[in-house]
């Protein structure tokens, strides 16, 4: 079991995000509203 975790993989694959994906995530984060009422957090999307 210990031999499974001792492998040294030097290969790292970087993923390029599409501009559409970045735009979607930015727009979603702008429209997200988080309100805390009496210690409870409520999340709502303002779209």
mmCIF entry with sequence, helices, sheets and N, C-alpha, C, O atoms, coordinates in Angstrom:
data_MODEL
# 
_entry.id   MODEL 
# 
_entity.id                         1 
_entity.type                       polymer 
_entity.pdbx_number_of_molecules   1 
# 
_entity_poly.entity_id                      1 
_entity_poly.type                           'polypeptide(L)' 
_entity_poly.nstd_linkage                   no 
_entity_poly.nstd_monomer                   no 
_entity_poly.pdbx_seq_one_letter_code       
;(UNK)(UNK)(UNK)(UNK)(UNK)(UNK)(UNK)(UNK)(UNK)(UNK)(UNK)(UNK)(UNK)(UNK)(UNK)(UNK)
(UNK)(UNK)(UNK)(UNK)(UNK)(UNK)(UNK)(UNK)(UNK)(UNK)(UNK)(UNK)(UNK)(UNK)(UNK)(UNK)
(UNK)(UNK)(UNK)(UNK)(UNK)(UNK)(UNK)(UNK)(UNK)(UNK)(UNK)(UNK)(UNK)(UNK)(UNK)
;
_entity_poly.pdbx_seq_one_letter_code_can   XXXXXXXXXXXXXXXXXXXXXXXXXXXXXXXXXXXXXXXXXXXXXXX 
_entity_poly.pdbx_strand_id                 A 
# 
loop_
_entity_poly_seq.entity_id 
_entity_poly_seq.num 
_entity_poly_seq.mon_id 
_entity_poly_seq.hetero 
1 1  UNK n 
1 2  UNK n 
1 3  UNK n 
1 4  UNK n 
1 5  UNK n 
1 6  UNK n 
1 7  UNK n 
1 8  UNK n 
1 9  UNK n 
1 10 UNK n 
1 11 UNK n 
1 12 UNK n 
1 13 UNK n 
1 14 UNK n 
1 15 UNK n 
1 16 UNK n 
1 17 UNK n 
1 18 UNK n 
1 19 UNK n 
1 20 UNK n 
1 21 UNK n 
1 22 UNK n 
1 23 UNK n 
1 24 UNK n 
1 25 UNK n 
1 26 UNK n 
1 27 UNK n 
1 28 UNK n 
1 29 UNK n 
1 30 UNK n 
1 31 UNK n 
1 32 UNK n 
1 33 UNK n 
1 34 UNK n 
1 35 UNK n 
1 36 UNK n 
1 37 UNK n 
1 38 UNK n 
1 39 UNK n 
1 40 UNK n 
1 41 UNK n 
1 42 UNK n 
1 43 UNK n 
1 44 UNK n 
1 45 UNK n 
1 46 UNK n 
1 47 UNK n 
# 
_struct_asym.id          A 
_struct_asym.entity_id   1 
# 
loop_
_struct_conf.conf_type_id 
_struct_conf.id 
_struct_conf.pdbx_PDB_helix_id 
_struct_conf.beg_label_comp_id 
_struct_conf.beg_label_asym_id 
_struct_conf.beg_label_seq_id 
_struct_conf.pdbx_beg_PDB_ins_code 
_struct_conf.end_label_comp_id 
_struct_conf.end_label_asym_id 
_struct_conf.end_label_seq_id 
_struct_conf.pdbx_end_PDB_ins_code 
_struct_conf.beg_auth_comp_id 
_struct_conf.beg_auth_asym_id 
_struct_conf.beg_auth_seq_id 
_struct_conf.end_auth_comp_id 
_struct_conf.end_auth_asym_id 
_struct_conf.end_auth_seq_id 
_struct_conf.pdbx_PDB_helix_class 
_struct_conf.details 
_struct_conf.pdbx_PDB_helix_length 
HELX_P HELX_P1 AA1 UNK A 4  ? UNK A 6  ? UNK A 4  UNK A 6  5 ? 3  
HELX_P HELX_P2 AA2 UNK A 19 ? UNK A 31 ? UNK A 19 UNK A 31 1 ? 13 
# 
_struct_conf_type.id          HELX_P 
_struct_conf_type.criteria    ? 
_struct_conf_type.reference   ? 
# 
_struct_sheet.id               AA1 
_struct_sheet.type             ? 
_struct_sheet.number_strands   2 
_struct_sheet.details          ? 
# 
_struct_sheet_order.sheet_id     AA1 
_struct_sheet_order.range_id_1   1 
_struct_sheet_order.range_id_2   2 
_struct_sheet_order.offset       ? 
_struct_sheet_order.sense        anti-parallel 
# 
loop_
_struct_sheet_range.sheet_id 
_struct_sheet_range.id 
_struct_sheet_range.beg_label_comp_id 
_struct_sheet_range.beg_label_asym_id 
_struct_sheet_range.beg_label_seq_id 
_struct_sheet_range.pdbx_beg_PDB_ins_code 
_struct_sheet_range.end_label_comp_id 
_struct_sheet_range.end_label_asym_id 
_struct_sheet_range.end_label_seq_id 
_struct_sheet_range.pdbx_end_PDB_ins_code 
_struct_sheet_range.beg_auth_comp_id 
_struct_sheet_range.beg_auth_asym_id 
_struct_sheet_range.beg_auth_seq_id 
_struct_sheet_range.end_auth_comp_id 
_struct_sheet_range.end_auth_asym_id 
_struct_sheet_range.end_auth_seq_id 
AA1 1 UNK A 32 ? UNK A 37 ? UNK A 32 UNK A 37 
AA1 2 UNK A 40 ? UNK A 45 ? UNK A 40 UNK A 45 
# 
loop_
_atom_site.group_PDB 
_atom_site.id 
_atom_site.type_symbol 
_atom_site.label_atom_id 
_atom_site.label_alt_id 
_atom_site.label_comp_id 
_atom_site.label_asym_id 
_atom_site.label_entity_id 
_atom_site.label_seq_id 
_atom_site.pdbx_PDB_ins_code 
_atom_site.Cartn_x 
_atom_site.Cartn_y 
_atom_site.Cartn_z 
_atom_site.occupancy 
_atom_site.B_iso_or_equiv 
_atom_site.pdbx_formal_charge 
_atom_site.auth_seq_id 
_atom_site.auth_comp_id 
_atom_site.auth_asym_id 
_atom_site.auth_atom_id 
_atom_site.pdbx_PDB_model_num 
ATOM 1   N N  . UNK A 1 1  ? 0.833   -1.198 0.000   1.00 0.00 ? 1  UNK A N  1 
ATOM 2   C CA . UNK A 1 1  ? 0.000   0.000  0.000   1.00 0.00 ? 1  UNK A CA 1 
ATOM 3   C C  . UNK A 1 1  ? 0.869   1.250  0.000   1.00 0.00 ? 1  UNK A C  1 
ATOM 4   O O  . UNK A 1 1  ? 0.520   2.236  -0.648  1.00 0.00 ? 1  UNK A O  1 
ATOM 5   N N  . UNK A 1 2  ? 1.975   1.233  0.699   1.00 0.00 ? 2  UNK A N  1 
ATOM 6   C CA . UNK A 1 2  ? 2.845   2.387  0.745   1.00 0.00 ? 2  UNK A CA 1 
ATOM 7   C C  . UNK A 1 2  ? 3.520   2.677  -0.581  1.00 0.00 ? 2  UNK A C  1 
ATOM 8   O O  . UNK A 1 2  ? 3.900   3.819  -0.842  1.00 0.00 ? 2  UNK A O  1 
ATOM 9   N N  . UNK A 1 3  ? 3.676   1.675  -1.415  1.00 0.00 ? 3  UNK A N  1 
ATOM 10  C CA . UNK A 1 3  ? 4.328   1.872  -2.703  1.00 0.00 ? 3  UNK A CA 1 
ATOM 11  C C  . UNK A 1 3  ? 3.458   2.664  -3.677  1.00 0.00 ? 3  UNK A C  1 
ATOM 12  O O  . UNK A 1 3  ? 3.976   3.240  -4.633  1.00 0.00 ? 3  UNK A O  1 
ATOM 13  N N  . UNK A 1 4  ? 2.182   2.700  -3.454  1.00 0.00 ? 4  UNK A N  1 
ATOM 14  C CA . UNK A 1 4  ? 1.271   3.429  -4.340  1.00 0.00 ? 4  UNK A CA 1 
ATOM 15  C C  . UNK A 1 4  ? 1.558   4.921  -4.293  1.00 0.00 ? 4  UNK A C  1 
ATOM 16  O O  . UNK A 1 4  ? 1.512   5.590  -5.325  1.00 0.00 ? 4  UNK A O  1 
ATOM 17  N N  . UNK A 1 5  ? 1.846   5.441  -3.140  1.00 0.00 ? 5  UNK A N  1 
ATOM 18  C CA . UNK A 1 5  ? 1.990   6.872  -2.937  1.00 0.00 ? 5  UNK A CA 1 
ATOM 19  C C  . UNK A 1 5  ? 3.414   7.386  -3.129  1.00 0.00 ? 5  UNK A C  1 
ATOM 20  O O  . UNK A 1 5  ? 3.654   8.587  -3.011  1.00 0.00 ? 5  UNK A O  1 
ATOM 21  N N  . UNK A 1 6  ? 4.349   6.508  -3.420  1.00 0.00 ? 6  UNK A N  1 
ATOM 22  C CA . UNK A 1 6  ? 5.730   6.952  -3.539  1.00 0.00 ? 6  UNK A CA 1 
ATOM 23  C C  . UNK A 1 6  ? 6.138   7.228  -4.978  1.00 0.00 ? 6  UNK A C  1 
ATOM 24  O O  . UNK A 1 6  ? 7.286   7.598  -5.222  1.00 0.00 ? 6  UNK A O  1 
ATOM 25  N N  . UNK A 1 7  ? 5.242   7.061  -5.930  1.00 0.00 ? 7  UNK A N  1 
ATOM 26  C CA . UNK A 1 7  ? 5.569   7.339  -7.323  1.00 0.00 ? 7  UNK A CA 1 
ATOM 27  C C  . UNK A 1 7  ? 5.724   8.838  -7.506  1.00 0.00 ? 7  UNK A C  1 
ATOM 28  O O  . UNK A 1 7  ? 4.913   9.624  -7.014  1.00 0.00 ? 7  UNK A O  1 
ATOM 29  N N  . UNK A 1 8  ? 6.766   9.224  -8.215  1.00 0.00 ? 8  UNK A N  1 
ATOM 30  C CA . UNK A 1 8  ? 7.031   10.631 -8.463  1.00 0.00 ? 8  UNK A CA 1 
ATOM 31  C C  . UNK A 1 8  ? 6.705   10.927 -9.921  1.00 0.00 ? 8  UNK A C  1 
ATOM 32  O O  . UNK A 1 8  ? 7.493   10.625 -10.817 1.00 0.00 ? 8  UNK A O  1 
ATOM 33  N N  . UNK A 1 9  ? 5.542   11.519 -10.149 1.00 0.00 ? 9  UNK A N  1 
ATOM 34  C CA . UNK A 1 9  ? 5.155   11.875 -11.507 1.00 0.00 ? 9  UNK A CA 1 
ATOM 35  C C  . UNK A 1 9  ? 5.459   13.352 -11.727 1.00 0.00 ? 9  UNK A C  1 
ATOM 36  O O  . UNK A 1 9  ? 4.826   14.221 -11.128 1.00 0.00 ? 9  UNK A O  1 
ATOM 37  N N  . UNK A 1 10 ? 6.424   13.628 -12.583 1.00 0.00 ? 10 UNK A N  1 
ATOM 38  C CA . UNK A 1 10 ? 6.813   14.999 -12.858 1.00 0.00 ? 10 UNK A CA 1 
ATOM 39  C C  . UNK A 1 10 ? 5.987   15.627 -13.975 1.00 0.00 ? 10 UNK A C  1 
ATOM 40  O O  . UNK A 1 10 ? 6.169   16.803 -14.290 1.00 0.00 ? 10 UNK A O  1 
ATOM 41  N N  . UNK A 1 11 ? 5.103   14.874 -14.565 1.00 0.00 ? 11 UNK A N  1 
ATOM 42  C CA . UNK A 1 11 ? 4.290   15.397 -15.657 1.00 0.00 ? 11 UNK A CA 1 
ATOM 43  C C  . UNK A 1 11 ? 3.084   16.138 -15.087 1.00 0.00 ? 11 UNK A C  1 
ATOM 44  O O  . UNK A 1 11 ? 2.323   15.603 -14.281 1.00 0.00 ? 11 UNK A O  1 
ATOM 45  N N  . UNK A 1 12 ? 2.933   17.383 -15.531 1.00 0.00 ? 12 UNK A N  1 
ATOM 46  C CA . UNK A 1 12 ? 1.791   18.191 -15.131 1.00 0.00 ? 12 UNK A CA 1 
ATOM 47  C C  . UNK A 1 12 ? 1.135   18.701 -16.400 1.00 0.00 ? 12 UNK A C  1 
ATOM 48  O O  . UNK A 1 12 ? 1.787   19.321 -17.239 1.00 0.00 ? 12 UNK A O  1 
ATOM 49  N N  . UNK A 1 13 ? -0.141  18.441 -16.537 1.00 0.00 ? 13 UNK A N  1 
ATOM 50  C CA . UNK A 1 13 ? -0.872  18.906 -17.703 1.00 0.00 ? 13 UNK A CA 1 
ATOM 51  C C  . UNK A 1 13 ? -1.673  20.137 -17.318 1.00 0.00 ? 13 UNK A C  1 
ATOM 52  O O  . UNK A 1 13 ? -2.566  20.064 -16.474 1.00 0.00 ? 13 UNK A O  1 
ATOM 53  N N  . UNK A 1 14 ? -1.355  21.268 -17.937 1.00 0.00 ? 14 UNK A N  1 
ATOM 54  C CA . UNK A 1 14 ? -2.101  22.489 -17.695 1.00 0.00 ? 14 UNK A CA 1 
ATOM 55  C C  . UNK A 1 14 ? -3.267  22.545 -18.664 1.00 0.00 ? 14 UNK A C  1 
ATOM 56  O O  . UNK A 1 14 ? -3.130  22.226 -19.845 1.00 0.00 ? 14 UNK A O  1 
ATOM 57  N N  . UNK A 1 15 ? -4.408  22.952 -18.148 1.00 0.00 ? 15 UNK A N  1 
ATOM 58  C CA . UNK A 1 15 ? -5.611  23.016 -18.955 1.00 0.00 ? 15 UNK A CA 1 
ATOM 59  C C  . UNK A 1 15 ? -5.902  24.477 -19.275 1.00 0.00 ? 15 UNK A C  1 
ATOM 60  O O  . UNK A 1 15 ? -5.878  25.334 -18.392 1.00 0.00 ? 15 UNK A O  1 
ATOM 61  N N  . UNK A 1 16 ? -6.175  24.748 -20.535 1.00 0.00 ? 16 UNK A N  1 
ATOM 62  C CA . UNK A 1 16 ? -6.516  26.093 -20.959 1.00 0.00 ? 16 UNK A CA 1 
ATOM 63  C C  . UNK A 1 16 ? -8.039  26.226 -20.982 1.00 0.00 ? 16 UNK A C  1 
ATOM 64  O O  . UNK A 1 16 ? -8.731  25.431 -21.618 1.00 0.00 ? 16 UNK A O  1 
ATOM 65  N N  . UNK A 1 17 ? -8.549  27.237 -20.282 1.00 0.00 ? 17 UNK A N  1 
ATOM 66  C CA . UNK A 1 17 ? -9.992  27.472 -20.251 1.00 0.00 ? 17 UNK A CA 1 
ATOM 67  C C  . UNK A 1 17 ? -10.389 28.317 -21.451 1.00 0.00 ? 17 UNK A C  1 
ATOM 68  O O  . UNK A 1 17 ? -9.651  29.208 -21.872 1.00 0.00 ? 17 UNK A O  1 
ATOM 69  N N  . UNK A 1 18 ? -11.559 28.028 -21.993 1.00 0.00 ? 18 UNK A N  1 
ATOM 70  C CA . UNK A 1 18 ? -12.078 28.808 -23.112 1.00 0.00 ? 18 UNK A CA 1 
ATOM 71  C C  . UNK A 1 18 ? -12.551 30.162 -22.593 1.00 0.00 ? 18 UNK A C  1 
ATOM 72  O O  . UNK A 1 18 ? -12.972 30.267 -21.441 1.00 0.00 ? 18 UNK A O  1 
ATOM 73  N N  . UNK A 1 19 ? -12.488 31.197 -23.425 1.00 0.00 ? 19 UNK A N  1 
ATOM 74  C CA . UNK A 1 19 ? -12.984 32.516 -22.997 1.00 0.00 ? 19 UNK A CA 1 
ATOM 75  C C  . UNK A 1 19 ? -14.454 32.499 -22.596 1.00 0.00 ? 19 UNK A C  1 
ATOM 76  O O  . UNK A 1 19 ? -14.866 33.258 -21.718 1.00 0.00 ? 19 UNK A O  1 
ATOM 77  N N  . UNK A 1 20 ? -15.250 31.638 -23.232 1.00 0.00 ? 20 UNK A N  1 
ATOM 78  C CA . UNK A 1 20 ? -16.671 31.533 -22.888 1.00 0.00 ? 20 UNK A CA 1 
ATOM 79  C C  . UNK A 1 20 ? -16.847 31.021 -21.460 1.00 0.00 ? 20 UNK A C  1 
ATOM 80  O O  . UNK A 1 20 ? -17.741 31.468 -20.741 1.00 0.00 ? 20 UNK A O  1 
ATOM 81  N N  . UNK A 1 21 ? -16.001 30.092 -21.057 1.00 0.00 ? 21 UNK A N  1 
ATOM 82  C CA . UNK A 1 21 ? -16.078 29.536 -19.707 1.00 0.00 ? 21 UNK A CA 1 
ATOM 83  C C  . UNK A 1 21 ? -15.719 30.591 -18.680 1.00 0.00 ? 21 UNK A C  1 
ATOM 84  O O  . UNK A 1 21 ? -16.383 30.707 -17.650 1.00 0.00 ? 21 UNK A O  1 
ATOM 85  N N  . UNK A 1 22 ? -14.686 31.353 -18.947 1.00 0.00 ? 22 UNK A N  1 
ATOM 86  C CA . UNK A 1 22 ? -14.266 32.400 -18.007 1.00 0.00 ? 22 UNK A CA 1 
ATOM 87  C C  . UNK A 1 22 ? -15.347 33.461 -17.894 1.00 0.00 ? 22 UNK A C  1 
ATOM 88  O O  . UNK A 1 22 ? -15.646 33.935 -16.798 1.00 0.00 ? 22 UNK A O  1 
ATOM 89  N N  . UNK A 1 23 ? -15.940 33.840 -19.036 1.00 0.00 ? 23 UNK A N  1 
ATOM 90  C CA . UNK A 1 23 ? -17.008 34.847 -19.029 1.00 0.00 ? 23 UNK A CA 1 
ATOM 91  C C  . UNK A 1 23 ? -18.212 34.353 -18.234 1.00 0.00 ? 23 UNK A C  1 
ATOM 92  O O  . UNK A 1 23 ? -18.812 35.117 -17.478 1.00 0.00 ? 23 UNK A O  1 
ATOM 93  N N  . UNK A 1 24 ? -18.573 33.070 -18.403 1.00 0.00 ? 24 UNK A N  1 
ATOM 94  C CA . UNK A 1 24 ? -19.693 32.495 -17.662 1.00 0.00 ? 24 UNK A CA 1 
ATOM 95  C C  . UNK A 1 24 ? -19.437 32.538 -16.163 1.00 0.00 ? 24 UNK A C  1 
ATOM 96  O O  . UNK A 1 24 ? -20.317 32.929 -15.397 1.00 0.00 ? 24 UNK A O  1 
ATOM 97  N N  . UNK A 1 25 ? -18.244 32.142 -15.735 1.00 0.00 ? 25 UNK A N  1 
ATOM 98  C CA . UNK A 1 25 ? -17.928 32.123 -14.305 1.00 0.00 ? 25 UNK A CA 1 
ATOM 99  C C  . UNK A 1 25 ? -17.907 33.526 -13.710 1.00 0.00 ? 25 UNK A C  1 
ATOM 100 O O  . UNK A 1 25 ? -18.363 33.731 -12.585 1.00 0.00 ? 25 UNK A O  1 
ATOM 101 N N  . UNK A 1 26 ? -17.383 34.487 -14.456 1.00 0.00 ? 26 UNK A N  1 
ATOM 102 C CA . UNK A 1 26 ? -17.375 35.865 -13.968 1.00 0.00 ? 26 UNK A CA 1 
ATOM 103 C C  . UNK A 1 26 ? -18.787 36.421 -13.849 1.00 0.00 ? 26 UNK A C  1 
ATOM 104 O O  . UNK A 1 26 ? -19.118 37.081 -12.864 1.00 0.00 ? 26 UNK A O  1 
ATOM 105 N N  . UNK A 1 27 ? -19.615 36.158 -14.847 1.00 0.00 ? 27 UNK A N  1 
ATOM 106 C CA . UNK A 1 27 ? -20.994 36.641 -14.793 1.00 0.00 ? 27 UNK A CA 1 
ATOM 107 C C  . UNK A 1 27 ? -21.777 35.977 -13.663 1.00 0.00 ? 27 UNK A C  1 
ATOM 108 O O  . UNK A 1 27 ? -22.594 36.625 -13.009 1.00 0.00 ? 27 UNK A O  1 
ATOM 109 N N  . UNK A 1 28 ? -21.530 34.695 -13.434 1.00 0.00 ? 28 UNK A N  1 
ATOM 110 C CA . UNK A 1 28 ? -22.210 33.998 -12.341 1.00 0.00 ? 28 UNK A CA 1 
ATOM 111 C C  . UNK A 1 28 ? -21.796 34.578 -10.993 1.00 0.00 ? 28 UNK A C  1 
ATOM 112 O O  . UNK A 1 28 ? -22.637 34.788 -10.120 1.00 0.00 ? 28 UNK A O  1 
ATOM 113 N N  . UNK A 1 29 ? -20.507 34.837 -10.824 1.00 0.00 ? 29 UNK A N  1 
ATOM 114 C CA . UNK A 1 29 ? -20.049 35.359 -9.539  1.00 0.00 ? 29 UNK A CA 1 
ATOM 115 C C  . UNK A 1 29 ? -20.569 36.772 -9.303  1.00 0.00 ? 29 UNK A C  1 
ATOM 116 O O  . UNK A 1 29 ? -20.775 37.164 -8.154  1.00 0.00 ? 29 UNK A O  1 
ATOM 117 N N  . UNK A 1 30 ? -20.783 37.542 -10.366 1.00 0.00 ? 30 UNK A N  1 
ATOM 118 C CA . UNK A 1 30 ? -21.338 38.887 -10.222 1.00 0.00 ? 30 UNK A CA 1 
ATOM 119 C C  . UNK A 1 30 ? -22.807 38.840 -9.821  1.00 0.00 ? 30 UNK A C  1 
ATOM 120 O O  . UNK A 1 30 ? -23.280 39.720 -9.101  1.00 0.00 ? 30 UNK A O  1 
ATOM 121 N N  . UNK A 1 31 ? -23.532 37.819 -10.280 1.00 0.00 ? 31 UNK A N  1 
ATOM 122 C CA . UNK A 1 31 ? -24.962 37.735 -10.000 1.00 0.00 ? 31 UNK A CA 1 
ATOM 123 C C  . UNK A 1 31 ? -25.281 36.973 -8.713  1.00 0.00 ? 31 UNK A C  1 
ATOM 124 O O  . UNK A 1 31 ? -26.441 36.916 -8.307  1.00 0.00 ? 31 UNK A O  1 
ATOM 125 N N  . UNK A 1 32 ? -24.275 36.389 -8.069  1.00 0.00 ? 32 UNK A N  1 
ATOM 126 C CA . UNK A 1 32 ? -24.495 35.623 -6.843  1.00 0.00 ? 32 UNK A CA 1 
ATOM 127 C C  . UNK A 1 32 ? -24.610 36.566 -5.657  1.00 0.00 ? 32 UNK A C  1 
ATOM 128 O O  . UNK A 1 32 ? -23.765 37.440 -5.464  1.00 0.00 ? 32 UNK A O  1 
ATOM 129 N N  . UNK A 1 33 ? -25.645 36.387 -4.873  1.00 0.00 ? 33 UNK A N  1 
ATOM 130 C CA . UNK A 1 33 ? -25.869 37.216 -3.688  1.00 0.00 ? 33 UNK A CA 1 
ATOM 131 C C  . UNK A 1 33 ? -25.911 36.301 -2.467  1.00 0.00 ? 33 UNK A C  1 
ATOM 132 O O  . UNK A 1 33 ? -26.687 35.346 -2.429  1.00 0.00 ? 33 UNK A O  1 
ATOM 133 N N  . UNK A 1 34 ? -25.094 36.587 -1.488  1.00 0.00 ? 34 UNK A N  1 
ATOM 134 C CA . UNK A 1 34 ? -25.055 35.803 -0.260  1.00 0.00 ? 34 UNK A CA 1 
ATOM 135 C C  . UNK A 1 34 ? -25.483 36.714 0.877   1.00 0.00 ? 34 UNK A C  1 
ATOM 136 O O  . UNK A 1 34 ? -24.858 37.744 1.131   1.00 0.00 ? 34 UNK A O  1 
ATOM 137 N N  . UNK A 1 35 ? -26.561 36.325 1.563   1.00 0.00 ? 35 UNK A N  1 
ATOM 138 C CA . UNK A 1 35 ? -27.067 37.114 2.681   1.00 0.00 ? 35 UNK A CA 1 
ATOM 139 C C  . UNK A 1 35 ? -27.006 36.265 3.941   1.00 0.00 ? 35 UNK A C  1 
ATOM 140 O O  . UNK A 1 35 ? -27.352 35.084 3.920   1.00 0.00 ? 35 UNK A O  1 
ATOM 141 N N  . UNK A 1 36 ? -26.567 36.867 5.032   1.00 0.00 ? 36 UNK A N  1 
ATOM 142 C CA . UNK A 1 36 ? -26.528 36.180 6.323   1.00 0.00 ? 36 UNK A CA 1 
ATOM 143 C C  . UNK A 1 36 ? -27.606 36.769 7.212   1.00 0.00 ? 36 UNK A C  1 
ATOM 144 O O  . UNK A 1 36 ? -27.583 37.956 7.537   1.00 0.00 ? 36 UNK A O  1 
ATOM 145 N N  . UNK A 1 37 ? -28.549 35.926 7.601   1.00 0.00 ? 37 UNK A N  1 
ATOM 146 C CA . UNK A 1 37 ? -29.657 36.350 8.444   1.00 0.00 ? 37 UNK A CA 1 
ATOM 147 C C  . UNK A 1 37 ? -29.718 35.418 9.646   1.00 0.00 ? 37 UNK A C  1 
ATOM 148 O O  . UNK A 1 37 ? -29.919 34.212 9.509   1.00 0.00 ? 37 UNK A O  1 
ATOM 149 N N  . UNK A 1 38 ? -29.543 35.996 10.812  1.00 0.00 ? 38 UNK A N  1 
ATOM 150 C CA . UNK A 1 38 ? -29.559 35.246 12.077  1.00 0.00 ? 38 UNK A CA 1 
ATOM 151 C C  . UNK A 1 38 ? -28.584 34.066 12.046  1.00 0.00 ? 38 UNK A C  1 
ATOM 152 O O  . UNK A 1 38 ? -28.907 32.976 12.518  1.00 0.00 ? 38 UNK A O  1 
ATOM 153 N N  . UNK A 1 39 ? -27.395 34.288 11.490  1.00 0.00 ? 39 UNK A N  1 
ATOM 154 C CA . UNK A 1 39 ? -26.351 33.271 11.483  1.00 0.00 ? 39 UNK A CA 1 
ATOM 155 C C  . UNK A 1 39 ? -26.484 32.226 10.397  1.00 0.00 ? 39 UNK A C  1 
ATOM 156 O O  . UNK A 1 39 ? -25.666 31.308 10.330  1.00 0.00 ? 39 UNK A O  1 
ATOM 157 N N  . UNK A 1 40 ? -27.496 32.336 9.539   1.00 0.00 ? 40 UNK A N  1 
ATOM 158 C CA . UNK A 1 40 ? -27.691 31.376 8.460   1.00 0.00 ? 40 UNK A CA 1 
ATOM 159 C C  . UNK A 1 40 ? -27.406 32.078 7.136   1.00 0.00 ? 40 UNK A C  1 
ATOM 160 O O  . UNK A 1 40 ? -27.912 33.173 6.889   1.00 0.00 ? 40 UNK A O  1 
ATOM 161 N N  . UNK A 1 41 ? -26.599 31.450 6.288   1.00 0.00 ? 41 UNK A N  1 
ATOM 162 C CA . UNK A 1 41 ? -26.270 32.052 5.005   1.00 0.00 ? 41 UNK A CA 1 
ATOM 163 C C  . UNK A 1 41 ? -27.243 31.575 3.936   1.00 0.00 ? 41 UNK A C  1 
ATOM 164 O O  . UNK A 1 41 ? -27.506 30.380 3.805   1.00 0.00 ? 41 UNK A O  1 
ATOM 165 N N  . UNK A 1 42 ? -27.775 32.534 3.169   1.00 0.00 ? 42 UNK A N  1 
ATOM 166 C CA . UNK A 1 42 ? -28.668 32.248 2.061   1.00 0.00 ? 42 UNK A CA 1 
ATOM 167 C C  . UNK A 1 42 ? -27.983 32.694 0.783   1.00 0.00 ? 42 UNK A C  1 
ATOM 168 O O  . UNK A 1 42 ? -27.490 33.819 0.702   1.00 0.00 ? 42 UNK A O  1 
ATOM 169 N N  . UNK A 1 43 ? -27.946 31.824 -0.214  1.00 0.00 ? 43 UNK A N  1 
ATOM 170 C CA . UNK A 1 43 ? -27.348 32.140 -1.490  1.00 0.00 ? 43 UNK A CA 1 
ATOM 171 C C  . UNK A 1 43 ? -28.463 32.241 -2.530  1.00 0.00 ? 43 UNK A C  1 
ATOM 172 O O  . UNK A 1 43 ? -29.331 31.372 -2.607  1.00 0.00 ? 43 UNK A O  1 
ATOM 173 N N  . UNK A 1 44 ? -28.430 33.298 -3.321  1.00 0.00 ? 44 UNK A N  1 
ATOM 174 C CA . UNK A 1 44 ? -29.409 33.432 -4.394  1.00 0.00 ? 44 UNK A CA 1 
ATOM 175 C C  . UNK A 1 44 ? -28.726 33.981 -5.631  1.00 0.00 ? 44 UNK A C  1 
ATOM 176 O O  . UNK A 1 44 ? -27.816 34.806 -5.555  1.00 0.00 ? 44 UNK A O  1 
ATOM 177 N N  . UNK A 1 45 ? -29.193 33.498 -6.772  1.00 0.00 ? 45 UNK A N  1 
ATOM 178 C CA . UNK A 1 45 ? -28.679 33.952 -8.054  1.00 0.00 ? 45 UNK A CA 1 
ATOM 179 C C  . UNK A 1 45 ? -29.626 35.014 -8.565  1.00 0.00 ? 45 UNK A C  1 
ATOM 180 O O  . UNK A 1 45 ? -30.822 34.762 -8.708  1.00 0.00 ? 45 UNK A O  1 
ATOM 181 N N  . UNK A 1 46 ? -29.103 36.214 -8.847  1.00 0.00 ? 46 UNK A N  1 
ATOM 182 C CA . UNK A 1 46 ? -29.944 37.343 -9.200  1.00 0.00 ? 46 UNK A CA 1 
ATOM 183 C C  . UNK A 1 46 ? -30.321 37.378 -10.679 1.00 0.00 ? 46 UNK A C  1 
ATOM 184 O O  . UNK A 1 46 ? -30.726 38.429 -11.176 1.00 0.00 ? 46 UNK A O  1 
ATOM 185 N N  . UNK A 1 47 ? -30.200 36.261 -11.395 1.00 0.00 ? 47 UNK A N  1 
ATOM 186 C CA . UNK A 1 47 ? -30.608 36.219 -12.814 1.00 0.00 ? 47 UNK A CA 1 
ATOM 187 C C  . UNK A 1 47 ? -32.034 35.821 -12.920 1.00 0.00 ? 47 UNK A C  1 
ATOM 188 O O  . UNK A 1 47 ? -32.568 35.727 -14.024 1.00 0.00 ? 47 UNK A O  1 
# 
